[in-house]
Amino acid sequence: MEEKRRILVIGTGDTKADELLFMRERIEAVGGIAVMMDVSVLGDPPYRPAHDRHAVARAADTSIEAIIGSGDENSAMTLMALGASRLARSLYDKGEIDGFIALGGTMGTDLALDVALTLPLGVPKFVVSTIAFSHLIPPERIATDLMMILWAGGLYGLNSTCKAVLSQACGAVVGAASAAIKPDAVRPMVGMSSLGKSCLHYMVTLKPELERRGYEVVVFHTTGMGGRALEAIAAQRGFVAVMDFSLQELANHLTGSVVNSGIDRLENAGRQAIPQIVAPGAIDMVDFPTWQAVPARFAERPYHAHNRLLASVTSDGETRRAIARAIGDKLAASKGSTAFILPVGGIQQWDQHGEPLHEPEALLAFIQEMRISVPANAELHEIAGHINDAEFSAKALEIFDRWVAEGIIPPGVPGDRKAA
């Protein structure tokens, strides 16, 4: 018989016992084992959890009494989040859980997001939340493979709507834990950013070339959460090198767009001393939802609707200069080998002559500022061509191969290098 999957169930049992006990019943009904963790502060649940609130507090190097006296509900739940995260990671490292699910409103979600970030990629993470998909949740709080579902009808007590949602969530996390294939480390992994094949397509050349060299290449679609995933894996030292060629999310963050990856975009590879080759793909575009009006400050700018969800306008020359300076500041903080490729011929498909976002003067403003913003700790490689030209990919491979020869990047693994 297949081994039953153990699911860590997190919630405040003093106020949500009915819901949590229903979740335990549903997890066990579909062949899982529910491991209950109580994160209540003021009271105990009417059941005996495997890990009670006192154990959670101890994991945060404190006590429930000290947490209650910490000042307010925010400080109390922040301490409980620390304890829950440490305890959950310890349980995973000891092989005692295969996935986790949490239940909550803003308080419970805040705590659950920390737990999810603590567990590695490949461990099923499911949060049932009254604020699922909300812009209250900043990108940097979202784990790479987090799954969320709206806790519809879940403000107070069980009902048929609430049961429908909770039962789906419980089935999903048990199923995910049963089916999950965790990432392997057979081949060294290279992270690469891009913005869809229609806008940036260097990966069509680079991916097979790197695979032939014995590397696994993971390409991230930089529409907000793609860059977040790249940053999260880099923060956990999951890459031997990063080719960060699409920085539009950074530009979006600086211009106030919601289509961004958080404040630490283009920082984690450098912080972890991971070798990185960087280029300014699509930094001239500002994204916003197609179904909203064009932001007033961009009303007169060139416009491109990608689909019914996503549209872009261009930023002006002064904004692009500011973006260049921000890129330079982030590269200056890098602790590892860094190279910057500056394609003078253009930085995304639609900025070329005859295309809707062609603005040579604004592009020149960026290029001029970028030339003086690349810091002393980074190599600057300027090419005459466009970022989608063969010249760009050749330059990226030239730098990569030199760093391998110099021992900066570990060699690839010989053998069958075909992508899975």
Residue pairs with C-beta under 8 A, 6 or more apart in sequence:
2 178
4 31
4 32
4 33
5 31
5 32
5 33
5 98
5 99
5 174
5 177
5 178
6 32
6 33
6 35
6 96
6 97
6 98
6 99
6 177
7 27
7 32
7 33
7 34
7 35
7 97
7 98
7 99
7 100
7 101
7 170
7 173
7 174
7 177
8 35
8 37
8 88
8 91
8 97
8 99
8 100
8 101
9 20
9 23
9 24
9 27
9 34
9 35
9 36
9 37
9 100
9 101
9 102
9 103
10 37
10 39
10 84
10 88
10 100
10 101
10 102
10 103
10 108
10 111
10 112
10 115
11 19
11 20
11 23
11 37
11 38
11 39
11 102
11 103
11 104
11 108
12 38
12 39
12 40
12 41
12 104
12 107
12 108
13 20
13 36
13 38
13 40
13 44
13 45
13 46
13 47
13 49
14 38
14 40
14 42
14 43
14 44
14 45
15 40
16 103
16 104
16 108
17 45
17 46
17 47
18 157
18 158
19 103
19 154
19 157
19 158
19 162
19 166
20 36
20 45
20 103
21 47
22 158
22 163
22 166
23 34
23 101
23 103
23 166
23 169
23 170
24 34
24 36
26 166
26 167
26 170
26 171
27 33
27 34
27 101
27 170
27 173
27 174
28 34
30 170
30 171
30 174
30 175
31 174
31 178
32 170
32 173
32 174
32 177
35 50
35 51
35 91
35 96
35 97
36 47
36 49
36 50
36 51
37 49
37 50
37 51
37 56
37 84
37 87
37 88
38 44
38 45
38 49
38 51
38 52
38 53
38 56
39 53
39 56
39 77
39 80
39 81
39 84
39 108
39 111
40 53
41 53
41 64
41 67
41 68
41 73
41 76
41 77
41 80
42 68
44 52
44 53
51 87
51 91
53 64
53 80
54 63
54 64
55 83
55 87
56 80
56 83
56 84
56 87
57 63
57 64
57 66
57 67
57 79
57 80
57 83
58 83
59 82
59 83
59 84
59 86
59 87
59 90
60 67
60 79
60 80
60 82
60 83
60 86
62 79
62 83
67 76
67 79
67 80
68 76
70 76
70 79
73 107
77 107
77 110
77 111
80 111
81 110
81 111
81 114
81 115
82 114
84 111
84 114
84 115
85 114
85 115
85 117
85 118
86 118
88 97
88 100
88 115
88 118
88 119
89 118
89 119
91 97
92 119
92 120
92 123
98 123
98 124
98 177
98 180
99 123
99 124
99 125
99 126
99 173
99 174
99 176
99 177
99 180
100 115
100 116
100 119
100 123
100 124
100 125
100 126
100 173
101 126
101 127
101 128
101 169
101 170
101 173
102 108
102 109
102 111
102 112
102 115
102 126
102 127
102 128
103 127
103 128
103 129
103 151
103 154
103 166
104 110
104 111
104 112
104 127
104 128
104 129
104 130
104 151
105 129
105 130
105 131
105 151
105 155
106 130
106 131
106 136
108 129
109 127
109 129
109 130
109 131
109 137
112 127
112 129
113 127
113 137
113 141
113 142
113 143
113 146
114 141
115 125
116 125
116 127
116 142
116 143
116 146
117 141
117 143
117 232
119 125
119 143
120 182
120 236
121 144
121 145
121 182
121 183
121 232
121 233
121 236
121 238
122 145
122 180
122 181
122 182
122 183
123 145
123 180
123 182
124 145
124 147
124 173
124 176
124 177
124 180
125 143
125 145
125 146
125 147
126 147
126 148
126 149
126 169
126 172
126 173
126 176
127 146
127 147
127 148
127 149
128 148
128 149
128 151
128 154
128 165
128 166
128 169
129 148
129 149
129 150
129 151
130 150
130 151
130 154
130 155
131 137
132 148
132 149
132 150
132 151
133 148
133 150
135 258
138 262
139 224
139 225
139 228
139 260
139 261
139 262
140 228
140 231
140 261
140 262
140 263
140 264
142 225
142 228
143 232
144 228
144 229
144 232
144 233
147 172
147 173
147 176
149 165
149 168
149 169
149 172
150 165
151 162
151 165
151 166
152 161
152 162
152 164
152 165
153 159
153 161
153 162
153 165
154 162
154 165
154 166
183 189
183 238
186 216
186 413
187 214
187 215
187 216
187 412
187 413
187 417
188 214
188 215
188 216
188 240
188 241
188 409
188 410
188 411
188 412
188 413
189 215
189 216
189 217
189 218
189 238
189 239
189 240
190 210
190 215
190 216
190 217
190 218
190 239
190 240
190 241
190 242
190 243
191 218
191 220
191 230
191 233
191 234
191 238
191 239
191 241
191 242
191 243
191 244
191 269
192 203
192 206
192 207
192 217
192 218
192 219
192 220
192 242
192 243
192 244
192 245
193 219
193 220
193 222
193 226
193 227
193 230
193 243
193 244
193 245
193 246
193 247
193 281
194 200
194 201
194 202
194 203
194 219
194 220
194 221
194 222
194 245
194 246
194 281
195 221
195 222
195 223
195 246
195 248
195 281
195 282
195 348
196 221
196 223
197 203
197 204
198 349
199 282
199 348
199 349
199 350
200 245
200 246
200 281
200 282
200 348
200 349
200 387
200 388
201 349
201 388
202 245
202 387
202 388
202 392
202 393
202 396
203 217
203 219
205 390
205 393
206 217
206 243
206 393
206 396
206 397
207 217
207 219
207 419
209 393
209 397
210 217
210 400
210 412
211 217
211 417
211 418
211 419
212 417
213 401
213 404
213 412
213 417
214 411
214 412
214 413
214 414
214 415
214 417
215 240
215 412
215 417
216 419
217 419
218 233
220 226
220 227
220 229
220 230
222 246
222 247
222 248
222 249
222 261
222 282
223 249
223 259
223 287
223 310
224 249
224 252
224 258
224 259
224 260
224 261
225 261
226 249
226 261
227 246
227 249
227 250
227 260
227 261
227 265
228 261
228 262
230 242
230 244
230 261
231 261
231 262
231 264
231 265
231 267
231 268
232 268
233 239
234 242
234 268
234 269
234 272
234 274
235 268
235 271
235 272
237 272
237 274
239 269
239 274
240 274
240 275
240 409
240 410
241 274
241 275
241 276
241 277
241 400
241 403
241 409
242 269
242 274
242 275
242 276
242 277
243 276
243 277
243 396
243 400
244 266
244 269
244 276
244 277
244 278
244 279
245 277
245 278
245 279
245 281
245 341
245 387
245 396
246 281
246 282
247 265
247 266
247 278
247 279
247 280
247 281
247 282
247 283
247 327
248 281
248 282
248 283
248 285
248 287
249 259
249 260
249 261
249 265
250 260
250 261
250 265
250 266
250 283
250 323
250 326
250 327
250 330
251 282
251 283
251 284
251 285
251 286
251 315
251 323
252 258
252 259
252 260
252 286
252 287
253 260
253 261
253 262
253 263
253 265
254 319
254 322
254 323
254 326
255 286
255 315
255 319
256 295
257 286
257 287
257 288
258 288
258 289
259 287
259 288
259 310
266 278
266 327
266 330
266 331
267 330
267 333
269 275
269 276
269 334
269 336
270 276
270 330
270 331
270 333
270 334
270 335
270 336
270 338
271 333
271 334
271 335
272 335
272 336
273 334
273 335
273 336
274 336
275 336
275 337
275 338
275 403
275 408
275 409
276 334
276 336
276 337
276 338
276 339
277 338
277 339
277 340
277 341
277 396
277 399
277 400
278 327
278 331
278 338
278 339
278 340
278 341
278 378
279 340
279 341
279 342
279 343
279 347
279 387
279 392
279 396
280 323
280 324
280 327
280 342
280 343
280 347
280 366
280 370
280 387
281 347
281 348
281 387
282 347
282 348
283 320
283 323
283 327
283 347
283 366
284 314
284 315
284 320
284 347
284 348
284 351
284 357
284 359
284 362
284 363
284 366
285 304
285 312
285 313
285 314
285 315
285 348
285 357
286 298
286 312
286 313
286 314
286 315
287 310
287 311
287 312
288 294
288 295
288 298
288 311
288 312
288 313
289 309
289 310
289 311
290 305
290 306
290 307
290 308
290 309
290 310
290 311
291 308
291 309
294 303
294 311
294 313
295 313
298 313
298 315
301 313
301 314
301 315
301 316
302 313
302 314
302 356
302 357
302 358
302 359
303 311
303 312
303 313
303 356
304 311
304 312
304 313
304 350
304 356
304 357
305 311
306 312
312 357
314 351
314 357
314 359
314 362
315 323
315 362
316 362
317 361
317 362
317 364
317 365
317 366
318 365
320 362
320 363
320 365
320 366
320 369
321 365
321 366
321 368
321 369
323 366
324 366
324 369
324 370
324 373
325 369
325 373
327 340
327 370
327 373
328 370
328 373
328 374
328 375
329 373
331 338
331 340
331 374
331 375
331 377
331 378
332 375
332 377
332 378
334 377
334 378
337 403
337 408
338 377
338 378
338 379
339 378
339 379
339 380
339 381
339 399
340 370
340 374
340 378
340 379
340 380
340 381
341 381
341 382
341 383
341 392
341 395
341 396
341 399
342 367
342 370
342 371
342 374
342 380
342 381
342 382
342 383
343 383
343 385
343 386
343 387
343 389
343 391
343 392
344 367
344 382
344 383
344 384
344 385
345 383
345 384
345 385
345 386
345 387
345 389
346 352
346 363
346 386
346 387
346 388
347 363
347 366
347 386
347 387
348 357
348 387
348 388
349 355
349 388
350 356
350 357
350 358
351 357
351 358
351 359
351 363
352 358
352 386
371 380
371 382
374 380
379 399
381 395
381 399
383 391
383 392
383 395
384 391
385 391
385 392
386 392
400 409
403 409
404 410
404 411
404 412
